[in-house]
Amino acid sequence: MSVLLQFIGDWGHALAAVLFAALGIFILRRRAEAAEPRLLACALLLTSCWALYVSFGGVAKPLSGIGESIRNAAWLLLMFAMFRRGPAARGGSTVAVGSVYAAVAGIVLIQTTTDLAWRQLSPDNELHDMLIAVSLVLRMMTAIGCLLLVHHLYTAWPSRDRTRVALLLGALAAMWTYDLNLYVIRYFAMSRVNELYALRGLLMALLAPVIAVGLRKEMAGRLQLSRTITFQSLSVVAVALYVVVLTAAAVLIELIAGPYARLVEIGAVFFTAVTALVLLPSPRLRALWKVQVAKHFFQHRYDYRTEWMRFGETIGRPGENAPPLGERVAKAVADITDSSAALLLLRDESGSLCFETHWNWSHGLPDGAVLSPQQAAALEQSGWIIDIGRRKNMDIGFDLPPWLMEGARVWALVPLIHYGRLIGAIMLAPPPIDRRLDWEDFDMLRAAGRQAATHISEAQGQQALDDAQRFEEFNRRFAFIIHDVKNLVSQLSLLARNAERHADNPDFRADMVLTLKESVGKMNDMLARLSQHNKGRPEEPRPVALGRVAEQVARSRARQRAVHVSGEVPLALADPARVEQILVHLLQNAIDASEADRPVEIRLGIEASQASVAIIDQGCGMTAEFVRRELFKPFSSSKAGGFGIGAFEARTLAEAMGGRIDVESKPGVGSRFTLRLPLAPQPARDDVQGKAA
C-alpha cells in the first residue's frame, strides 16, 4: 500500500472513531430508560473501537477482523431489539424473522472462529488458504444477511414513522453494501483491494453525521430526499456498479482466457463503452430511469413542490423575448407529464374548441380539427381528463371526433375549467415512455388545468378591459366633441341670422368667410381628436402668452356678448390649443348664464406663483352644493338643453397640463371660474408678457 493510501486509511478510520465515539457518548448522557438507546450507544462505541484499532494497527492485525465481527453483532442486536420492541412487531409473528437473525448471528460466530483458526496456522499450510477463502465467503454471507434484515426492518416499519429510522437504516445499508463489494473483489483479486480498505474509513466517517441527523426526530421529520439528488446519486451508483462489474469481468477474463485475456478485455471494454454511449443519451432511457426511481424510491410519482414551482416559473416567465402566454401554458402542462409536445384549444364565439397555439407540436392537424359546441359542453359538464388510449376501450359519456381518436398523435386531453366554465383544452403528445394515466396523473393535471385556465381567463379579461378602455376613451372624446359641435352650431346659427340682414355689407361678408374658415378648421381638429392615433393628451407644454389667447377667444364671442379683457400675466407653461379650448368652454358658460345686458370679464393675473385667468360673470350663480357635487360631473347641467360636458372637459384639460380650475359662485350674484397654470421658466418670461387689449 502506498504512503498516500496508508495516510488516508489511518486518518479516515481515526476520524470515524472520533465521530462514532462522540455520538455514542452523547446518547449515553441522555440516560434514556428504554433498551434501544443503550444498545445504539453500545453499537456506536464498539464501531468506534473497531475503527480506532484499524487506524493504529491496520486491517492485517489479528483483532481487526474480530472487531469487525463484534461491530456487526452489536448492530444486529440493535436491529433485533428495534424489530421486537418497535412498531414493526405489530404486523404479525416474529418467529421466522427471529430465525433469520439467529442464522446471521450464527454466521458471525462461525466467521469469528474461522478468523481465529487460520491465524494460528502457518501460511505454508494448505488449510490456511482454504480457511481464508471460507472466511471471505462467510463475510459476504454476513453482509448479504444484514442487508436483507435492514430491508425487512424498513419495509415492516409503519410508513408514517419511517422518517425516524430511514437515515439510520440507510447508513447501515451503505456500510454493509461497501463491505460486500470489498470482500467480493478481495475474493477474486486479493491484490486490488488496498484502495477499498483505505477508503472504508472515510465512508464510515461520512456515515456518522447521517446517523446523528436521523437520531434528531425534529430534523428527521423535516428531512426529505430530493428527487433530483436521488436521481443523480443513483446514477452515480449505477456508474460505480458498472465499473465494479467491469473490474470483476476483467479479473474473470484473466483467470479464464489465459493468453487471450488482453484481447478479450479490450473487446469487452469497447463493446460496453459503445453501448453506454448509444443508450445513455437516449431520452427514452432517461425517462424510463426517472419512472423507475419515482416508482421504487418515493411514495408519489410527482414532487409537487418542484412541479408547481416549475409550472409557475414557466407560465410567468418575464421578459420581452418570452413566448406568448398560450405557448407557455401548453409547455407548462406538458412538462408535468414529460410530454414531448402540446397543443392549446380555446373556445370561440360559437362555443367550439378551436386551435389557438402550440408548443413543439410537429404532428400536424387535419382540416376541421375542432371540437363542436356539443362536445365542448359535454367536456365542460364532466370535467374529465381523457386518456385517449384508454378511451378507445371505454365509454366516457360522449363521442370525440374521429380526427382526435385516430388521425392525431394525442395522448391525453386536459380541459381548462375556470369556475365551472370551460375556457379551453390542452392536447398532450405521448411522453418518451408511453404509459397509461393513473389517479395521480389525473389529480395533477386537473389542478394544473384549473391553474392554467385561471391565467388564460385573466389574460382574456385584461384584453377585454383594454378594449373597453379604448371604447371609453373614444366615447369620452366623442362627448367632448359633441359639446364643441354644439358651440359651433350656436355660432353658425347666429351667423346665419345676421346674414339675412347684413348680406349686402362687404365687411360682414369678409367676417363671415373668416368665421366659416375658423369653424371648418375647428371641425377638422375635432375629427383628428377622434382618431385612434390621437390619445387625447396635451402637446408638450411650452411658454404661452395667455393674454393673446384670451383676446382671441373674446373676439370670437364678440357677436354674442361684449367681453372685457383686463390685467396682464407672464408666460405660462401650457398647450395653447388646450388653453383656448378651456377658455371657450368657460366663456360660453358665462355668456349662457348671464343676461344680455350683463358684461362678462376676463381678468389676467398672478396668484400664488401661478398664472391665472379668471372668467367673471354676473349671472344667476350656483349654490355651493351644486358646485361641490354636480358642476364637474359629466352629463350634469343646470342649463336647458345642456350636455353637462363643458366644465368637466375644461377641468380634465387643465389637470392634464398641471393646472386646475377654482370656482367661486353665489346664487343671484354671479360666478368666477379661475384657470391656474404653472409659470414658464424665468429666462423665457423676461422678453414677452401677455397684456390686455
PALUM-903454 format. One record per residue (C-alpha): x, y negated, z; residue in one letter. Coordinates in steps of 0.001 Angstrom, whole numbers, padded with zeros to 6 digits, always signed. Example, Ala and Ser with C-alpha at 12.3 -4.5 7.8 and 13.67 -1.06 7.14 Angstrom:
BEGIN
+012300+004500+007800A;+013670+001060+007140S;
***
This chain:
BEGIN
+000000+000000+000000M;+001371-003424-000935S;+002118-006138+001600V;-000856-008216+000447L;-003284-005307+000790L;-001823-004451+004186Q;-002338-008058+005300F;-005931-008151+004013I;-006759-004802+005594G;-005270-005609+009001D;-006711-009092+009383W;-010047-008148+007823G;-010563-005409+010404H;-009326-007748+013158A;-011880-010398+012158L;-014629-007757+012071A;-013582-006572+015556A;-013852-010121+016958V;-017263-010774+015404L;-018816-007457+016449F;-017407-007814+019980A;-018777-011350+020323A;-022189-010223+019105L;-022241-007222+021459G;-021235-009344+024483I;-023904-011900+023601F;-026595-009207+023616I;-025360-007750+026924L;-025502-011175+028581R;-029187-011432+027772R;-029800-008497+030158R;-032765-007045+028329A;-034669-004301+030135E;-035500-002243+027022A;-033161+000523+025892A;-032821-000634+022291E;-030880-003885+023044P;-028427-001971+025234R;-027951+000685+022571L;-027461-002062+019973L;-024816-003737+022134A;-023100-000374+022624C;-023068+000283+018854A;-021670-003197+018187L;-018918-002819+020780L;-017945+000659+019557L;-017789-000702+015990T;-015556-003482+017300S;-013263-000958+018994C;-013019+001102+015807W;-012196-001964+013682A;-009610-003145+016233L;-007900+000262+016278Y;-007768+000349+012453V;-006358-003179+012466S;-003450-002192+014718F;-002866+001414+013661G;-004237+001764+010129G;-006512+004434+008695V;-003799+007085+008859A;-003770+007180+012658K;-005428+010242+014252P;-008092+008328+016166L;-009281+006188+013219S;-011454+008972+011793G;-012731+009953+015257I;-013506+006291+015962G;-015498+006071+012748E;-017483+009177+013739S;-018220+007653+017165I;-019315+004440+015410R;-021701+006379+013134N;-023093+008334+016100A;-023804+005115+018004A;-025726+003587+015099W;-027656+006833+014562L;-028646+006860+018229L;-029893+003265+017935L;-031929+004105+014830M;-033444+007156+016537F;-034446+005038+019542A;-036000+002437+017219M;-037908+005199+015464F;-039168+006879+018649R;-039999+003754+020644R;-040802+001278+017860G;-043898+000723+015668P;-042649+003284+013136A;-043510+006171+015527A;-047233+005356+015409R;-047668+006744+011914G;-047630+010457+012846G;-045428+013331+014013S;-041727+012651+014618T;-040575+016270+014785V;-039498+016541+011149A;-037688+013207+011174V;-036089+014093+014523G;-034769+017279+012925S;-033059+015186+010231V;-031449+013016+012903Y;-030251+016162+014661A;-028864+017580+011407A;-026919+014388+010641V;-025634+014288+014212A;-024505+017916+013787G;-022637+016967+010608I;-020905+014162+012510V;-019879+016608+015220L;-018562+019163+012707I;-016737+016390+010873Q;-015050+015289+014118T;-013989+018851+014853T;-012620+019222+011341T;-010622+015995+011668D;-009073+017244+014890L;-008319+020593+013299A;-006479+019519+010131W;-004361+017003+012050R;-002967+019906+014147Q;-001789+021786+011053L;+001357+021292+009039S;+000956+019597+005630P;+002534+022684+004059D;-000219+024888+005351N;-002827+025789+002697E;-005577+025388+005265L;-004502+021745+005787H;-005581+020544+002321D;-008757+022611+002426M;-009829+021069+005757L;-009143+017552+004401I;-011418+018275+001429A;-014081+019656+003780V;-013766+016554+005968S;-014295+014274+002964L;-017377+016234+001900V;-018754+016014+005440L;-018185+012241+005495R;-020052+011928+002190M;-022893+014026+003611M;-022943+011843+006719T;-023179+008664+004636A;-025953+010114+002469I;-027909+011337+005507G;-027570+007965+007232C;-028781+006137+004102L;-031832+008385+003903L;-032644+007689+007550L;-032221+003937+007040V;-034602+004062+004091H;-037127+006106+006076H;-036985+003769+009059L;-037518+000720+006859Y;-040465+002197+004947T;-042050+003567+008142A;-041849+000184+009832W;-045091-001874+009531P;-044826-004252+006557S;-045849-007289+008615R;-042905-006713+011012D;-040237-005633+008539R;-038549-009022+008572T;-037437-008290+012150R;-035378-005235+011108V;-034700-005907+007419A;-031310-007588+007866L;-030061-005079+010450L;-031021-002083+008327L;-029705-003796+005202G;-026303-004268+006879A;-026212-000598+007910L;-027170+000459+004369A;-024347-001670+002956A;-021854-000154+005431M;-022714+003461+004634W;-023004+002790+000880T;-019453+001458+000923Y;-018297+004499+002906D;-019979+006840+000430L;-018246+005248-002568N;-014953+005179-000668L;-014967+008881+000095Y;-016246+009902-003335V;-013374+008070-005022I;-010894+009430-002453R;-012095+012966-003081Y;-011419+012709-006825F;-008493+010260-006840A;-006800+010056-003473M;-004089+007685-004740S;-006563+004980-005804R;-008378+004188-002566V;-005878+001904-000839N;-007695-001183-002112E;-011069+000090-000882L;-009653+000832+002571Y;-008171-002677+002754A;-011391-004390+001659L;-013601-002453+004084R;-012530-004760+006919G;-013727-007840+005026L;-017027-006117+004295L;-017552-005344+007967M;-016700-008953+008863A;-019393-010155+006440L;-021985-007780+007890L;-021642-009130+011449A;-023282-012544+010664P;-026041-010768+008748V;-026859-008660+011798I;-026711-011776+014002A;-029225-013593+011802V;-031505-010557+011821G;-031490-010493+015645L;-032835-014059+015803R;-036556-013472+015470K;-037399-017048+014586E;-034735-017064+011849M;-035571-013604+010556A;-039204-014613+010205G;-038313-017612+008076R;-035567-015979+006033L;-036763-014583+002725Q;-034847-013195-000197L;-034708-015461-003198S;-035754-013683-006365R;-033027-015407-008315T;-030350-014407-005815I;-031753-010880-005655T;-031785-010578-009429F;-028209-011855-009715Q;-026975-009796-006760S;-028463-006601-008125L;-026944-007431-011496S;-023543-007700-009812V;-024179-004404-008001V;-025113-002803-011313A;-021880-004071-012851V;-019949-002732-009856A;-021626+000655-010185L;-020793+000580-013871Y;-017136+000029-013000V;-017234+002816-010364V;-018812+005259-012797V;-016279+004281-015432L;-013426+004853-012976T;-014826+008201-011882A;-015240+009203-015517A;-011626+008256-016193A;-010462+010458-013291V;-012541+013396-014512L;-011241+012929-018036I;-007655+013075-016776E;-008425+016291-014899L;-010244+017969-017784I;-008952+016603-021087A;-005250+017107-020392G;-003046+015732-023209P;-006032+014166-024962Y;-007098+012214-021872A;-005844+008830-023121R;-007681+009143-026450L;-010912+010216-024780V;-010668+007373-022243E;-010204+004769-024993I;-013180+006151-026894G;-015374+006177-023782A;-014419+002616-022859V;-015061+001401-026412F;-018459+003125-026537F;-019605+001789-023169T;-018345-001735-023941A;-020165-001879-027279V;-023307-000502-025675T;-023178-003165-022955A;-022616-005976-025485L;-025615-004820-027510V;-028062-004191-024673L;-027257-006808-022024L;-028111-009958-024089P;-031457-008430-025107S;-034445-010457-023782P;-036432-007244-023639R;-033873-005593-021359L;-033683-008674-019125R;-037460-008801-018868A;-037596-005096-018022L;-034912-005589-015361W;-036827-008504-013793K;-040063-006489-013779V;-038388-003550-012068Q;-036709-005777-009468V;-040006-007520-008665A;-041831-004193-008526K;-039452-002397-006172H;-037986-005177-004023F;-040885-007597-003473F;-044439-007312-002311Q;-045762-009630-005038H;-044949-009928-008703R;-044566-013714-008546Y;-042541-016059-006400D;-045430-018506-006041Y;-043397-021419-004719R;-040900-021186-007580T;-043627-020713-010170E;-045616-023750-009023W;-042540-025944-008854M;-041614-024921-012397R;-045222-025370-013546F;-045424-028890-012144G;-042000-029840-013482E;-042862-028619-016986T;-046184-030468-017172I;-044938-033645-015503G;-041663-033869-017452R;-040852-037601-017756P;-039019-039436-020490G;-039685-040789-023948E;-038442-037620-025628N;-040745-035333-023640A;-043140-033205-025746P;-046853-034139-025819P;-048969-033115-022844L;-050753-030339-024727G;-047477-028670-025692E;-046169-028984-022121R;-049347-027401-020737V;-049087-024482-023170A;-045436-023893-022245K;-046100-024148-018501A;-048767-021430-018630V;-046693-019230-020958A;-043660-019419-018646D;-045658-017799-015840I;-046005-014503-017689T;-042780-014872-019736D;-044884-015077-022898S;-042902-015955-025995S;-045449-018478-027321A;-048740-020159-026504A;-051492-021978-028360L;-053841-024610-026921L;-057507-024883-027948L;-059652-027850-026919L;-063371-028470-027195R;-064652-030774-029921D;-067870-032786-030123E;-069891-029741-031185S;-068695-027659-028210G;-066431-025363-030247S;-062887-024494-029223L;-060514-025693-031943C;-056759-025695-032390F;-055046-028652-030695E;-051336-027837-030451T;-048931-025008-029725H;-045629-024118-028124W;-043254-021872-030052N;-046156-020278-031986W;-044943-018884-035303S;-047502-016161-035978H;-049917-018362-037880G;-053702-018515-037613L;-056334-017625-040196P;-058656-020258-041622D;-061610-020952-039384G;-059748-019881-036247A;-062225-021395-033787V;-064468-020178-031008L;-068081-021073-031663S;-070120-023148-029176P;-071925-019984-028063Q;-068662-018145-027399Q;-067216-021171-025608A;-070342-021433-023451A;-070124-017725-022560A;-066438-018137-021678L;-067298-021155-019536E;-070037-019280-017715Q;-067918-016216-016971S;-064586-017960-016362G;-062832-014672-017139W;-059235-014343-018233I;-059450-011928-021146I;-056843-009220-021635D;-057105-008847-025409I;-055605-005333-025450G;-057982-004078-022773R;-060897-005993-024298R;-060889-003551-027214K;-061897-000761-024834N;-064265-002601-022525M;-067220-004953-022662D;-066921-008464-021170I;-070485-009517-021958G;-069924-011470-025197F;-068248-010925-028548D;-064996-012549-029554L;-064265-013433-033200P;-062551-010786-035330P;-059536-013037-036026W;-058760-013108-032309L;-059094-009353-031867M;-057249-008208-034973E;-055556-010903-037035G;-053716-012982-034424A;-050998-011585-032150R;-052750-012670-028956V;-052054-011010-025610W;-054390-012935-023300A;-056933-015755-023418L;-056897-018135-020433V;-059869-020528-020040P;-059157-024028-018743L;-062050-024905-016439I;-062383-028200-014587H;-065210-028459-012019Y;-067189-025740-013779G;-066760-027302-017243R;-064672-025623-019943L;-062028-028074-021162I;-060179-025688-023456G;-058346-022372-023545A;-054784-021114-023970I;-053889-018107-026077M;-050727-016325-024909L;-048442-014238-027083A;-047174-010916-025664P;-044143-011074-023329P;-040948-009177-024228P;-042215-006237-022151I;-045788-005714-023306D;-047891-004734-020323R;-051450-004952-019165R;-052600-007756-016927L;-053260-006862-013276D;-055089-008635-010452W;-052045-010743-009566E;-051747-011966-013161D;-055456-012836-013192F;-055226-014816-009944D;-052089-016645-011015M;-053366-017519-014487L;-056757-018582-013113R;-055128-021034-010704A;-052729-022267-013393A;-055608-022698-015845G;-057540-024845-013403R;-054495-026979-012714Q;-053800-027349-016439A;-057456-028273-017029A;-057112-030994-014396T;-054118-032517-016201H;-055842-032376-019590I;-059094-033777-018204S;-057195-036600-016529E;-055432-037411-019811A;-058742-037364-021678Q;-060289-039598-019043G;-057369-042009-019297Q;-057767-042095-023085Q;-061488-042784-022720A;-060712-045533-020209L;-058217-047101-022618D;-060833-047042-025372D;-063401-048593-023040A;-060932-051313-022062Q;-060331-052113-025716R;-064082-052375-026267F;-064356-054537-023164E;-061598-056806-024429E;-063365-057097-027793F;-066721-057832-026127N;-065123-060435-023879R;-063556-062209-026839R;-066824-061964-028753F;-068739-063510-025843A;-066265-066400-025707F;-066526-066899-029453I;-070321-066899-029381I;-070132-069686-026832H;-067773-071642-029093D;-070052-070985-032059V;-072925-072464-030074K;-070912-075630-029545N;-070040-075772-033253L;-073700-075280-034165V;-074658-078175-031897S;-072007-080380-033522Q;-073040-079408-037060L;-076739-079860-036218S;-076033-083419-035077L;-074039-083969-038280L;-076954-082702-040394A;-079442-085011-038671R;-077224-088062-039151N;-076608-087112-042797A;-080265-087752-043599E;-079879-091363-042527R;-076283-092202-043445H;-075633-090063-046533A;-075006-093213-048646D;-072363-094568-046250N;-068839-093767-047616P;-067305-093905-044153D;-069861-091403-042878F;-069198-089071-045806R;-065462-089167-045147A;-066062-088491-041469D;-068469-085639-042358M;-065881-083978-044620V;-063274-084232-041843L;-065703-082714-039333T;-066559-079844-041691L;-062862-079100-042225K;-062272-079047-038478E;-065267-076742-037992S;-064051-074335-040669V;-060612-074313-039039G;-062118-073545-035662K;-064245-070726-037079M;-061167-069183-038711N;-059408-069371-035345D;-062367-067568-033781M;-062174-064773-036331L;-058454-064422-035654A;-059155-064140-031946R;-061454-061190-032686L;-058641-059265-034404S;-057334-056187-032573Q;-053797-057547-033037H;-054709-060666-031088N;-054651-059721-027400K;-056367-062904-026298G;-053280-064092-024402R;-051944-067664-024484P;-048938-068563-026540E;-045593-069163-024867E;-046107-072262-022658P;-044357-075385-023868R;-044390-079089-022921P;-047760-080601-023849V;-048896-084236-023820A;-052251-083843-022059L;-053224-087452-022863G;-053174-086803-026599R;-055212-083623-026220V;-057752-085459-024040A;-058095-088279-026562E;-058588-085792-029400Q;-061331-083954-027511V;-063003-087264-026583A;-063082-088361-030222R;-064626-085018-031274S;-067581-085707-028923R;-067891-089418-029665A;-071114-088903-031691R;-072791-087262-028678Q;-071593-089453-025854R;-069142-092233-025151A;-066203-090645-023319V;-063741-092850-021450H;-060129-091600-021009V;-058040-093225-018263S;-054753-092670-016430G;-051524-091092-017569E;-049702-087876-016837V;-046242-086448-017650P;-045822-083481-019965L;-047392-080277-018682A;-046238-076705-019334L;-049136-075102-021242A;-050568-073852-024526D;-052132-076858-026350P;-054779-074748-028125A;-055969-073256-024838R;-055922-076652-023098V;-058090-078092-025867E;-060469-075147-025553Q;-060794-075684-021796I;-061442-079430-022143L;-064050-078831-024872V;-065968-076442-022582H;-065816-078734-019560L;-066634-081899-021517L;-069571-080257-023297Q;-070939-079077-019928N;-070591-082619-018540A;-072429-084090-021523I;-075215-081495-021259D;-075591-082077-017507A;-075937-085878-017639S;-078436-088309-019127E;-077736-090008-022447A;-077083-093384-020810D;-074679-091990-018211R;-070998-092208-019082P;-068523-089306-018952V;-064909-089914-017948E;-061659-088002-018478I;-059140-089048-015832R;-055450-088060-016048L;-053033-087959-013108G;-050621-086039-010880I;-051791-084265-007716E;-049660-082009-005507A;-046829-081883-008093S;-049221-080669-010768Q;-050637-082338-013839A;-054384-082858-013520S;-057152-083600-015997V;-060495-084408-014350A;-063823-084448-016265I;-066266-086565-014283I;-069993-086929-014968D;-072946-088490-013191Q;-075375-085740-013987G;-077688-083547-011924C;-074851-081917-009951G;-074729-078452-008372M;-075156-077039-004903T;-072166-075633-003042A;-073741-072164-003052E;-074153-072233-006833F;-070544-073315-007275V;-069336-070566-004962R;-071472-067709-006264R;-072714-068425-009785E;-070651-071071-011579L;-067768-068915-012727F;-069789-065741-013042K;-070245-064530-016649P;-073723-064872-018161F;-074929-067099-015299S;-076060-070558-016373S;-078170-073357-014939S;-078960-074708-018438K;-081902-073546-020501A;-080568-071523-023406G;-077046-071451-021950G;-074841-068362-022216F;-073007-068838-018923G;-069639-068275-020617I;-068004-071707-020837G;-066923-072154-017201A;-065835-068516-016926F;-063723-068746-020101E;-062217-072059-019006A;-061089-070669-015677R;-059737-067477-017333T;-057657-069516-019785L;-056370-071829-017036A;-055246-068938-014840E;-053515-067307-017830A;-051345-070456-018116M;-050548-070542-014382G;-053098-073222-013582G;-056513-073441-012002R;-059809-075334-012084I;-061210-077093-008999D;-064846-078180-008741V;-066476-080923-006676E;-070227-081417-007088S;-073237-082814-005277K;-076859-082491-006393P;-078142-085803-007805G;-074675-087401-007769V;-072625-085541-010374G;-069699-083176-010793S;-065934-083348-011109R;-064040-080489-012814F;-060259-080791-012411T;-057852-078786-014529L;-054479-078391-012787R;-051411-077246-014713L;-047688-076942-013841P;-045467-079806-014918L;-042846-079296-017614A;-039167-079269-016545P;-037735-082707-015769Q;-035472-083143-018858P;-038435-082533-021102A;-040571-085055-019232R;-038305-088086-019404D;-038952-089075-023008D;-042661-088681-023548V;-045644-089373-021348Q;-049241-088861-022186G;-051041-092180-021985K;-054710-093036-022014A;-056148-094807-025036A;
***
